[in-house]
Amino acid sequence: MSWTRILVVNIFVLIGLLLAAEVCARLAWTARACYKDTCDFSKLLNLKIYDGIAILGFTEKNIGLSAYDNFLGYIPKAGFTNRINANGWRDVLVTIDSNGFRANGTNSSDVNLNDVILAVGDSFTFGDGVSE
């Protein structure tokens, strides 16, 4: 058997194993979600991550309360308002204003900039699971 044939077979086996691992992980996540809370089939039904091919490759889809930014990665989606009932969030109202800041009842454009403290962080700073 030639080395190219062996290489091609090994690549197909690797791709098959990766796909099987992905399907098993999604099934396990869904089974765990059904066991703990209400069933959430989003990992099985929303398999499309990329929405098209850009000049340099794939572009990522803007999903939910975040939008993809080429420089920063994922950022809060400006103008987002919705109640979230998934992934540990229990009927949480999340509003992101037009400037991309989490709203808490005040308009970020009305705030005096001399009285502002910028808090940069992760889900804890964002208020993950906390309603307005």
BALOBA-1460 file (C-alpha; in Angstrom, 3 decimals):
// residues 132
<rec num="1" residu="m" x="0.000" y="0.000" z="0.000"/>
<rec num="2" residu="s" x="1.410" y="3.392" z="-0.921"/>
<rec num="3" residu="w" x="1.988" y="6.077" z="1.683"/>
<rec num="4" residu="t" x="-0.536" y="8.432" z="0.037"/>
<rec num="5" residu="r" x="-3.291" y="5.841" z="0.327"/>
<rec num="6" residu="i" x="-2.459" y="5.274" z="4.002"/>
<rec num="7" residu="l" x="-2.453" y="9.044" z="4.598"/>
<rec num="8" residu="v" x="-5.847" y="9.532" z="2.927"/>
<rec num="9" residu="v" x="-7.414" y="6.665" z="4.882"/>
<rec num="10" residu="n" x="-6.019" y="8.042" z="8.166"/>
<rec num="11" residu="i" x="-7.362" y="11.514" z="7.412"/>
<rec num="12" residu="f" x="-10.858" y="10.120" z="6.723"/>
<rec num="13" residu="v" x="-10.730" y="8.084" z="9.937"/>
<rec num="14" residu="l" x="-9.661" y="11.177" z="11.904"/>
<rec num="15" residu="i" x="-12.474" y="13.271" z="10.429"/>
<rec num="16" residu="g" x="-14.973" y="10.511" z="11.181"/>
<rec num="17" residu="l" x="-13.794" y="10.247" z="14.782"/>
<rec num="18" residu="l" x="-14.020" y="14.027" z="15.254"/>
<rec num="19" residu="l" x="-17.558" y="14.104" z="13.868"/>
<rec num="20" residu="a" x="-18.581" y="11.181" z="16.089"/>
<rec num="21" residu="a" x="-17.090" y="12.923" z="19.142"/>
<rec num="22" residu="e" x="-18.979" y="16.131" z="18.283"/>
<rec num="23" residu="v" x="-22.304" y="14.312" z="17.915"/>
<rec num="24" residu="c" x="-21.748" y="12.389" z="21.170"/>
<rec num="25" residu="a" x="-20.870" y="15.599" z="23.036"/>
<rec num="26" residu="r" x="-24.008" y="17.345" z="21.746"/>
<rec num="27" residu="l" x="-26.174" y="14.352" z="22.679"/>
<rec num="28" residu="a" x="-24.637" y="14.208" z="26.162"/>
<rec num="29" residu="w" x="-25.201" y="17.959" z="26.662"/>
<rec num="30" residu="t" x="-28.834" y="17.618" z="25.601"/>
<rec num="31" residu="a" x="-29.401" y="14.570" z="27.845"/>
<rec num="32" residu="r" x="-27.844" y="16.440" z="30.787"/>
<rec num="33" residu="a" x="-30.056" y="19.469" z="30.136"/>
<rec num="34" residu="c" x="-33.157" y="17.234" z="30.001"/>
<rec num="35" residu="y" x="-32.147" y="15.511" z="33.227"/>
<rec num="36" residu="k" x="-31.433" y="18.733" z="35.186"/>
<rec num="37" residu="d" x="-33.987" y="21.223" z="33.837"/>
<rec num="38" residu="t" x="-36.322" y="21.422" z="30.918"/>
<rec num="39" residu="c" x="-35.115" y="19.898" z="27.677"/>
<rec num="40" residu="d" x="-33.066" y="22.257" z="25.528"/>
<rec num="41" residu="f" x="-32.394" y="20.947" z="22.026"/>
<rec num="42" residu="s" x="-30.471" y="24.022" z="20.838"/>
<rec num="43" residu="k" x="-27.142" y="22.164" z="20.625"/>
<rec num="44" residu="l" x="-28.718" y="19.588" z="18.312"/>
<rec num="45" residu="l" x="-30.896" y="21.854" z="16.204"/>
<rec num="46" residu="n" x="-28.580" y="24.861" z="15.767"/>
<rec num="47" residu="l" x="-25.651" y="23.201" z="14.058"/>
<rec num="48" residu="k" x="-24.963" y="26.099" z="11.712"/>
<rec num="49" residu="i" x="-22.272" y="28.338" z="13.203"/>
<rec num="50" residu="y" x="-21.062" y="30.113" z="10.074"/>
<rec num="51" residu="d" x="-23.422" y="32.078" z="7.846"/>
<rec num="52" residu="g" x="-21.283" y="32.451" z="4.753"/>
<rec num="53" residu="i" x="-17.832" y="32.674" z="3.296"/>
<rec num="54" residu="a" x="-16.088" y="36.042" z="3.479"/>
<rec num="55" residu="i" x="-13.029" y="37.015" z="1.461"/>
<rec num="56" residu="l" x="-10.640" y="35.583" z="4.070"/>
<rec num="57" residu="g" x="-12.776" y="32.631" z="5.174"/>
<rec num="58" residu="f" x="-15.840" y="32.087" z="7.292"/>
<rec num="59" residu="t" x="-17.709" y="34.825" z="9.134"/>
<rec num="60" residu="e" x="-19.361" y="33.963" z="12.414"/>
<rec num="61" residu="k" x="-23.048" y="34.456" z="13.007"/>
<rec num="62" residu="n" x="-24.338" y="37.025" z="15.463"/>
<rec num="63" residu="i" x="-26.179" y="34.911" z="18.011"/>
<rec num="64" residu="g" x="-28.468" y="36.239" z="20.728"/>
<rec num="65" residu="l" x="-27.169" y="38.975" z="22.987"/>
<rec num="66" residu="s" x="-23.673" y="39.002" z="21.487"/>
<rec num="67" residu="a" x="-22.346" y="40.026" z="18.103"/>
<rec num="68" residu="y" x="-19.024" y="39.074" z="16.534"/>
<rec num="69" residu="d" x="-16.424" y="41.822" z="16.200"/>
<rec num="70" residu="n" x="-13.262" y="41.248" z="14.134"/>
<rec num="71" residu="f" x="-11.043" y="43.106" z="16.614"/>
<rec num="72" residu="l" x="-12.566" y="42.286" z="20.019"/>
<rec num="73" residu="g" x="-14.231" y="38.932" z="19.427"/>
<rec num="74" residu="y" x="-17.736" y="38.799" z="20.874"/>
<rec num="75" residu="i" x="-19.275" y="42.037" z="22.142"/>
<rec num="76" residu="p" x="-22.737" y="42.850" z="23.555"/>
<rec num="77" residu="k" x="-25.221" y="43.367" z="20.713"/>
<rec num="78" residu="a" x="-26.373" y="47.009" z="20.729"/>
<rec num="79" residu="g" x="-30.128" y="47.414" z="21.036"/>
<rec num="80" residu="f" x="-30.765" y="43.885" z="22.357"/>
<rec num="81" residu="t" x="-33.793" y="43.459" z="24.647"/>
<rec num="82" residu="n" x="-35.209" y="40.062" z="25.527"/>
<rec num="83" residu="r" x="-36.082" y="37.660" z="28.328"/>
<rec num="84" residu="i" x="-33.723" y="34.682" z="28.519"/>
<rec num="85" residu="n" x="-34.782" y="31.239" z="29.792"/>
<rec num="86" residu="a" x="-31.774" y="29.066" z="28.973"/>
<rec num="87" residu="n" x="-28.480" y="27.865" z="30.443"/>
<rec num="88" residu="g" x="-29.281" y="28.687" z="34.066"/>
<rec num="89" residu="w" x="-30.993" y="31.997" z="33.312"/>
<rec num="90" residu="r" x="-34.534" y="31.917" z="34.706"/>
<rec num="91" residu="d" x="-36.762" y="34.491" z="32.975"/>
<rec num="92" residu="v" x="-34.039" y="37.145" z="33.100"/>
<rec num="93" residu="l" x="-34.668" y="40.465" z="31.362"/>
<rec num="94" residu="v" x="-31.529" y="41.605" z="29.549"/>
<rec num="95" residu="t" x="-31.355" y="44.985" z="27.824"/>
<rec num="96" residu="i" x="-28.286" y="46.336" z="26.062"/>
<rec num="97" residu="d" x="-28.568" y="49.970" z="25.033"/>
<rec num="98" residu="s" x="-27.549" y="51.546" z="21.729"/>
<rec num="99" residu="n" x="-23.998" y="52.115" z="23.017"/>
<rec num="100" residu="g" x="-23.482" y="48.430" z="23.815"/>
<rec num="101" residu="f" x="-23.721" y="48.771" z="27.616"/>
<rec num="102" residu="r" x="-25.910" y="46.636" z="29.872"/>
<rec num="103" residu="a" x="-28.919" y="48.723" z="30.855"/>
<rec num="104" residu="n" x="-30.015" y="49.002" z="34.461"/>
<rec num="105" residu="g" x="-32.811" y="51.511" z="34.119"/>
<rec num="106" residu="t" x="-30.655" y="54.500" z="33.194"/>
<rec num="107" residu="n" x="-29.772" y="55.680" z="29.717"/>
<rec num="108" residu="s" x="-25.993" y="55.583" z="29.181"/>
<rec num="109" residu="s" x="-26.127" y="58.740" z="27.037"/>
<rec num="110" residu="d" x="-27.637" y="60.699" z="29.986"/>
<rec num="111" residu="v" x="-24.874" y="59.760" z="32.444"/>
<rec num="112" residu="n" x="-22.261" y="62.343" z="33.407"/>
<rec num="113" residu="l" x="-18.925" y="61.006" z="32.133"/>
<rec num="114" residu="n" x="-17.083" y="62.439" z="35.170"/>
<rec num="115" residu="d" x="-19.090" y="60.104" z="37.444"/>
<rec num="116" residu="v" x="-18.506" y="56.904" z="35.459"/>
<rec num="117" residu="i" x="-16.343" y="53.960" z="36.497"/>
<rec num="118" residu="l" x="-15.619" y="51.515" z="33.700"/>
<rec num="119" residu="a" x="-15.816" y="47.867" z="34.770"/>
<rec num="120" residu="v" x="-14.238" y="45.460" z="32.305"/>
<rec num="121" residu="g" x="-14.583" y="41.750" z="32.806"/>
<rec num="122" residu="d" x="-16.356" y="38.553" z="32.053"/>
<rec num="123" residu="s" x="-19.803" y="37.148" z="32.790"/>
<rec num="124" residu="f" x="-19.557" y="38.165" z="36.460"/>
<rec num="125" residu="t" x="-19.051" y="41.823" z="35.532"/>
<rec num="126" residu="f" x="-21.818" y="41.609" z="32.917"/>
<rec num="127" residu="g" x="-24.260" y="40.288" z="35.510"/>
<rec num="128" residu="d" x="-24.715" y="36.778" z="34.159"/>
<rec num="129" residu="g" x="-28.163" y="35.519" z="35.130"/>
<rec num="130" residu="v" x="-29.150" y="38.789" z="36.831"/>
<rec num="131" residu="s" x="-32.256" y="40.593" z="35.664"/>
<rec num="132" residu="e" x="-32.438" y="44.354" z="35.367"/>
